[in-house]
Amino acid sequence: MKNLIFITMDGARLDSVINGINYKKLIEKSSFFSKVIAYAPYTIAAMHAIFSGTYGNKTGVDSYWSNMHFKKDKYKTLAKYLQDEGYVTYGDVINKLVLPPSGFDELVVHDEIHDDLTSRHLALLDRVNVIRKEGKKFFLYLHYSNIHTGIMLEVLQKYNNFSSEYFANRSKNEERYDRLFQDADNYLGVLISYCEKMNITDDTLIVVVSDHGISVGEKVGERAYGVFCYDYTINSTALFYHKNLPSKFITAQVRSIDILPTVLDLLSIPIDTNYNLFQGESLAPFLHGKGMPRIAFSQSGNPLETNRPPEKPNVWAIRTPEWKFIKNTHNNTEELYHLVEDSKEENNVLTKFPDKAQELRTELERLAFDV
């Protein structure tokens, strides 16, 4: 494999991903990771972490407002790695705040309200296939934003984070999300089928990720995303599709920062020592049954009653395969969940397991303040 197509399914929840008709077909022939813990439950910080392989507290992108602080001279991005290796690099995004622009020959913004992303992205596949047939390597980034758009129009613009009407209608929220996801699943099915029909998959690695999930009313105080660090938003997914990769459904906990080093590993691209080493580690060992679960760090910003995300994180979380510890600096509270017995994070057992809380508090502080 020498080319790369990278697709972000913005706001794709784990429970929907593993049950989507077309998603399931793709998962069955891919190396699929079902527990990829996102650095942040909102797109800007989540995607900067993915593209840099590094948490935002180190790169400078730790909030909605901090993309301009990305330390591009210290952290090399996926696009820059590929561009330096001679790839023709093209990106189609929801807005230019989402990705570090360094490394893209072209980074174009689509109209999330009016553009037909299926036809638009099929045309881009035709474009890179011409490049491919000319013997050039390509990197195509595609951002499927319609789940986000639907939530923006039907939830964010109608309710606030404490709207009783929203939280009292869980079934309606689920039906809304299912409708939006169905369109996303159809989009993915069309694109993958086209890549296979055009034989693009013969020499191209396809990576499909969700940047974060979306609430359907699980916790009052978060009507969509970007507030808390509970699993319904920070448990994202990633799959790697190529005929030379094993078909595996991997449930071990990994991190979104591991995606960049995995792509470099699979494409045999060496690490550039002129930049700071990323924090992520390749997931390739998991493809051969040798990987070990990884502790994950996440951050968010609770807007409280303001409906405006804060300039700096005020929710901090660390997750192991069994436990999650959350520190809320906006109200000086802490939470501890035993995920094995409480997967929905409903019972705060902080006082019941003080030793475990202290162990995770110490690890959280190490990761959070290692800048």
Secondary structure as UniProt FT lines:
FT   STRAND          3..9
FT   TURN            10..11
FT   HELIX           14..17
FT   TURN            18..19
FT   HELIX           21..27
FT   TURN            28..29
FT   STRAND          31..37
FT   HELIX           43..52
FT   HELIX           56..59
FT   TURN            64..65
FT   HELIX           67..69
FT   TURN            72..74
FT   HELIX           78..84
FT   TURN            85..86
FT   STRAND          88..93
FT   TURN            96..97
FT   TURN            102..103
FT   STRAND          106..109
FT   TURN            112..114
FT   HELIX           117..133
FT   TURN            134..135
FT   STRAND          138..144
FT   HELIX           146..151
FT   HELIX           152..156
FT   TURN            157..158
FT   TURN            161..162
FT   HELIX           164..167
FT   HELIX           170..197
FT   TURN            198..199
FT   HELIX           200..202
FT   STRAND          204..209
FT   TURN            220..221
FT   HELIX           231..234
FT   STRAND          235..241
FT   TURN            243..244
FT   STRAND          248..250
FT   STRAND          254..255
FT   HELIX           256..258
FT   HELIX           259..266
FT   TURN            267..268
FT   TURN            273..274
FT   HELIX           284..287
FT   TURN            288..289
FT   STRAND          296..300
FT   TURN            304..305
FT   STRAND          315..319
FT   STRAND          323..328
FT   TURN            329..332
FT   STRAND          333..338
FT   TURN            339..341
FT   TURN            343..344
FT   TURN            350..352
FT   HELIX           354..368
//
